[in-house]
Amino acid sequence: MKKPFILTLAFLIFLSRANIIYAADYSPYIYEKQVVKNLPDLSTNAYKLKLESEVQKIITAGGRLDPLFQDQGITGAKYYFGYPGEELLNLCQAYPYLSSTLKTSTATYIKGQLSQTFSTAYYPQTFGDNIDETRGLRREYYPILKNLPLNVWPQTTVPVTGIYVIWSCANALNDSSIATTYWSNVQSSYNSFASSGSAVDTYPKLLGLIGYVRLATLTNNTANIAAAVDKINNSSTVLTSFQNTITTGKTNFEVTFNHEWSIPLFFTSRANNQVVTLFGPEAGRFMGDITSTQVKQVFDIIFPYMPDWYMYKGGYGGVGNADASGSHIVKGLELNWFLGSGYSENNMFSPDTSWTYYLIKAYVYKANVSELIKVLDVPYARRGDLYYIGKLTTLLNAYGQTCWTDVRNGTETCEAAPSVPPSASSSPSPTPFKTSDFNQDGIVNEVDAELLISNWLLSTCTTFSCDTNQDSKNNSFDFSWIFKEWGN
């Protein structure tokens, strides 16, 4: 009887060791930060100047902007950008592209707001309170004349991704004192996450733990590094399946599944009308490396069916003409898990969706500068559209060569440089004029409309002449830009 027992025990030990040997190792994503090198001179680049203009609007607003109110018809109204960490993360990611003068004022603003990373103070703190959309520092293009209060209770919780925000800002501003100043908050946030037993089943959670390991390394608080690394390596299996990641996101963040439309890759909250999304290049790299084939299997279908996804949803239900029954078989692939039922009765995307598609274009499809310019679109808000700022930063990154530098020892791995390095001199405007300000007089008005109409349906126009989106066509898409930017 001893022999079978010994053999069984030996086999179990073998399996245990095999599991250790073949455990996932995500060290490159944990320790290697993105560094963009070999950039051309961008000092007069139109998109750099647009980015600076958008950042300037935030830091000169006279205080932190209130959440953006958006209503997408039957899918319901939502608040965006209410978690302070979202704004700080986008500002810190944009920071390398700002002028020296703007860097100084932006750094001051960031440091003054960093303590809010671990707070949700801009959402009501007690039951029954609501946000008044007619008051405060508004982001919307037009004044909201009547308060339309949405339920925002209970308020969203501070995500573990706040740790990554602290790391990103310490790294961008090259200021290690940020790490030491907020270390107790970082440790507390990590402890709360670790004790919850939560898996690393979303990209923001992955970023949060990446930020923790890097800050712990930077500040020499190494006691929990091994545990955090093990948690990433052993519980990120959901993220290796694009379908499982989407399904998990819909379960966590879509309340009324049949009437929702979202691509929940980068959410940390969507409950009670509070949308919170956070992204870092490590998440894009992880998705591009590990799930690229799976993502392309879906988006090779999605993009041709919705070629104008960067402006609006397109056909009813998106693709496949799905109705409330939820059938989404397109080119032999069942996409119900990705699209839901498609029963939204609405041709608009929420702003987070086109932003997510844009990131997929950049990090999975490795779109070049020209391709990213074509799908940039315009801001959803008059000021403080963090999705637009994120797109601009992603676009500017594409002008250079992406390298990944180990934060421990400086070891560097670089991706291929752009095949044809774009020249900043090709930028159409030396100043951040609106896209449809064709005569570049600082305002979109009847003069620009006349230029558009006089060249209607011609294919000889260029951007900042009469073609707003560089598709070599002058049509209703260009008209929509004039309509959106009129009077600005």
N, C-alpha and C positions, 0 to 999 in steps of 0.2 A: 504493500500500500504506500510505502514511502516513496517509491520510484515515481509513480504518477504525480504525487504531490510535489516532489522536487522539480519534475519537468514542468509542471504548471506554474510553479513559483518562478522558475527561470524564465519561462515565456513571458510572464507578467512583468518581470524586471526588464526584459528586452524591449517590450512595448513601451514601458515608461521611459527608458533611455532613448528609444527611437523618437518618441514624442519630443524629448528635449532637443535631440539633434536636429530634427526637422521643424522646430518651432519657427514661426515667422520672425524675421529680423528686419524691423523698419528703421534701423539706425540712420540711414541717409535722410529720411524724412524728419527724424527727431532732431538731428544735430546739424544738418546742412541748411543754411539760410540762402535765400536768393540774392545774388548780386548781379546787377546788369552792367556789363562792361562794353567798351568800344562803341560808345554812343557818338553819333555825329554831333556837330554843333547845333543845338536846339534853341539857341537864344532867340531866334525870330520865328520859330516853329508855331504855326497857328494853334495847334492843339495843346502845346505847352502853355501858350498865352491864354487859351480858354481855361485850362486847369487853374492857372494863377487867378484868373478872374473869379472863378467859382469859389476858390479858397478865400479870396479877399472878401467876398460877400458874407462868408460865415464869420470871420474874425472881426469884421467891422459892423456887425449887426447890432451891437450894443448889449450883448448877452447871448446866452445859448438860445438858438431857435427852437420854437415849439414843434411838437410832432406834426408831420405832414398828414393832412386828411385827404383820403382818396375814396371815391365811391365807384365801384365797377358794376353797377346795376344789380342783377339778381345774385351775384356772388357776394354782395354786401360791401359796406364801407369798412375801411381799416385805417389805423394810424401807423405811420412809418417813422423811423428814426427817433423813437422816443427813448431808447436806451443810450445813455451818453457814450458808452464804449464804442458804438457804431461810428459815431462822428470822429472820435479820437483815432480809431484804427485807420479810417480812410485818410485823415489828415496826415498821419504818420507815414502811411504808404505813399502819399503824394509828395511828401516833404523833399525828397531828393531832387525833384524837378522844379522847385520854386527858386525865384531869384534870391540873392543874398539878403536883400532888404526884407522881402516877404518871409524868408526863413526866420528872421529875428522875431518878427511880430507873431508868426505862427507858433514858434517854440514857446513864446510867452503865454499865448492863449492855451496851448496844449497843457503846459505845466500847471496853469491855473485851473484846468478842468479835470486833471487826472484822478483826483480823489473821487470824482463821480463815477469812475469805472466800476466801483463796487456798490453803486446806488442806483435806484430807479426813481429818483426824486422827481422826475418830470412827468410821472404818472401819479394820479391821486393816491393819497396815502390812507384814506379811510373810506369805508363803505358809504356809498351814496354820492360821493364826489364825482364830478365829471370834468372833462376838458371843455372849455368854452372856445369854440373855433373862431369866434368873432373878436377875441382878445389875444394879446401877447405878440410875440415876434413871429409872424406867420411866414411859411414857406410857399404857400400856394400862389399861382399866377394872379388870381383874382380874389378880392375880399369875399369872405363868406358872410352874407348879410343876416343869416338866421342861425342861431346855435343849433346844431344837430347832435346832441350828446349821445355817445356810444357807451355801452357798458365796458368799463376797464377794470372791473373788480372780480376776482383778486388781481392785483397788479402782477406783471411779469416778474419772475425771479431773476436775480443776477446770474448770468451763465458762467460756467467755469471758463469759458472763452475769454472772460475779462483778464485772466492771467496772460493770455497771448497778447492782448492789447497792451498791457504793461511792458511785456518784452519788446514788442514792435516799436513802441515809442522810445524805450531806452536804447534800442538799436539804431533807429532812424536819427535820433538826436545825439547819438554817441555820448550818452550821459548815464554812466553806471549808477549814479546817485539815485536815479529813478527806481532802480531795482532794489536798492537797500531801503529807500524811503517807504516803499509799499510792500516790503517782504512779508510783514505780519499779515496783511490782507491777502497776499498771494497764498501763504501757507494755510490760512483759515479757509480760503475757497477750495484749495486742493483737498484739505482734510474732509470738508463737507462732501465733496464729490466721491472721494475714496470710500468714506463710510457709508455712502448711499448704496454701494454695490452696483452702480450703473455701469453698463458696458460702454465701450468706446464705439458706439453705433451710429454716430453722426460726425460729419466733418468738423463742425465747431468744437465738439468734445475732443476730437483728435488734436485740434489746434491748441485747446486749453492745456492739455497735458504736455504737448511739445513746448509750449511757453513755460510751463512749470520746470521741466527738466533744464531748459536753457537758463532760466533765472537762478535756479538752484546751483547750476554750474558756475554762473557768473559771480554769485555771492558766496560761494563755497559752503552752502547749506546742503550738504550731500547726503544726509541721512535717508531721504526718501527717493533718491534718484532711481535706484535699482527697482524699487517697487513700481514707480511710475512707468519706467521703460517696460517692465514685465506686463503691466496692465495694457499698454499700447500693443505690445507684440502678441499678447494672448487673447485680447478681447476685441480686436478690430476686424474680425472675420466678416462681419456684416458688410463692411465697406469694400471688401474684395468682390462683392456681387452688386452690380449696378441696380438690378431689379430689387434685391433685398434692401438696399439703401433707400430707394424710392418708396418701397412698401412701408418700411419703418417710418420714414418721414411723413407719409400720408396718415399713418396710424396715429402718430404723435401730434401732427400739426393741422390736419384737416378735420374740421368739426362736422360740417355737413357735406359728406363726400360727394353726393350726386350733383351738388351745385357749386363745387369748388373747382378751381383750376390753378394749380401751382406745381412747381418743380422743387420739392422740398429738400434740396441738397445742403443748403447752408443756413437753414432756420435754427434758431434757439428758442423762439417763441412765436406762436400765432394764435394763441388762445385769447379770448376776450378782446378781440379786435386789435391786439398789439402785435405787430409784425416786427420781429428782430432777426436780422441776418448778419452773419459775420463770415468773412472769407480771408484766407491767407494763401500765398503762392504754394506753400507746402501741400495744401489740400488739392490745388490744381495739379501739382506734380504727381501726387499719389493717384489721382483719378486718371491722369494721362498715361502713367506708367502701368498701372495694375488693371484698370477697367477700360482701357481705351477701345479694345475690340467690342466690348459689350455696349459702350456708349455710342460708338459709331454705328452699330447695328440698328440702333433706334433712330439716331439723328440723320443717318443717311436716308431715312424715310421721312422724318419730320421736316427737315429743311426744304426739300423740293415741294412738299405739299403746302408749306407755309413760307414761301420765299420772302415775304415781308414781315416776318416774325418780329423784327426789331421795331416795327411801328404799330402793328396790331395783330390780333390772333388769326384772322382769316376766316375760312369757311366754318360753317356751323359745326361745333364739336371739335374743331381743329383739323383732324384728318379722318378719313374713313367714313365721313358722313354719319357718325354715330348719333344715336338718339338716346332716350332715357333707358333703353334696354341695355346699353353699355357695350355693344359689340364694336370692337375696334380691330378687325383683322385687315391689315394692310400689307400687300406683297407677301402674304402668307405668314405674317408675324402678328400675334395677338398683342395689342398694345394697351389693353384695358388697365393693366397694372400701372402703366405710365400716365395715361391720360384721364383715368377715371371714366365716368360715363360720358363725359363731354357735354353733359346737359347743363350748359351755362347760359344759353339764350343771350349771348353777349359777345361782341366781336373785339372786346378790349382785353389785353393782358394787364394784370397788375404789374407795377414797375419792377418788382423783384424777378419776374419771369424772364423778361427780355435781358435783364442783367445777368441772370444765370446762363441763358443761352450764349450770351457774349463771352462769358468766362469759358464755356465749353469750346467755343470757336477758338479761343486763344490757347487754352492749355491742352485740349485733346486733339483738335485739328491743326494746331500750330499755325493758325492763320497769320499771314504776313501783314505789314502795315496797311497796304492798299485794301486788303480784304476787311480789316478791322475798321477802316475809315468808312467804308460803304455801309456798314451796319451800326454806326455810332448813334444815329438819331440825335434828338435834342433832349434837354432836361424835362422831366415831368413837373418840375417846380421852378418858380422864379428864382429861388435861392435855396441853397442847402440840399440839393438833390444828391445824396451820397452815392446812389447808383451811377449817376452820370460821372461823378468824380472818380469812382472806381473804374469805370470804362476808360476814361481819359488816361488814368495811370497805367492801366493794362496796355493801352495803345502805345503810350510812350515807351514802355518796357520793350515793345516789339521792335523799336528802332535799333536796339543794341543786341548784344550777345548775352544770353542767360547763363550764368555760372552758379554753382552751388558750393558754398564755402563752409567747411566744418568749423563750428564755433569754438571747438576745443583746441584745434591746432592749426587752423588756417589752410588745411588741405583743400584743394579746389578741383572741381570737375565742371567742365564747360560743355554746353550743348553747341551744336553747329551754329556758326554765325549766320546772319541773314544772307541768303544767296546773292542778293543784289542790295548792298547797304543803301538804304534810302537817303537822299540828300535833303537836309533841312531847307535848302534854297528852293525846293519844289513846293514849299508851303505857300498857300495862296494869299495869306494875309499877314502883315507884320504886326497887326494889332487884333485883339479878340473881338472882331465884329460878329454879329449874329450871322448864322449860316445863310439866311435868306436876305441879308442886307447887301443886295447885289451891287449897289453903287458905293457901299462902304461910307455912308455919311453918318453912321451912328444910330440910325433908327430904321425900322422896317415899316414902310408906308406905301402910299399909292405910286411913288416913283418905282419902287421895286416890283410892285404888281404890274406896272406897265411894261417893265423889262421882261417879266415872265410871260405876259400875254402876247407881246410882240414876237416872242420866240417859241410860241406854243407848238408842241409836237416836233420841233426841230431837234436834230441830234448833233448840232455843232456847238452847243454851249458847254461851258466848263464851270466848275465850282466857283462861286463868287462872281459869276457872270449871269447864269440863269439856271444852272443845274446844281441843286443843293446836295445831292447824294452821290454824285460821281457815277451815275449809271448810264451816262451818255444819252439820256432821254430827258425831255422836258415835258412833264405831264402832271397828273393830279397829285402825285407824291410830292412834287416840288411845291405845288399849290398848298398842300397841307402844312408844309413848313412855314410858308408866309402867314397862313391863318394862325398858326400856333405862336409865331413870334411877333405878330402885328403890334405896333406901338412900342416895341422894346428896342 
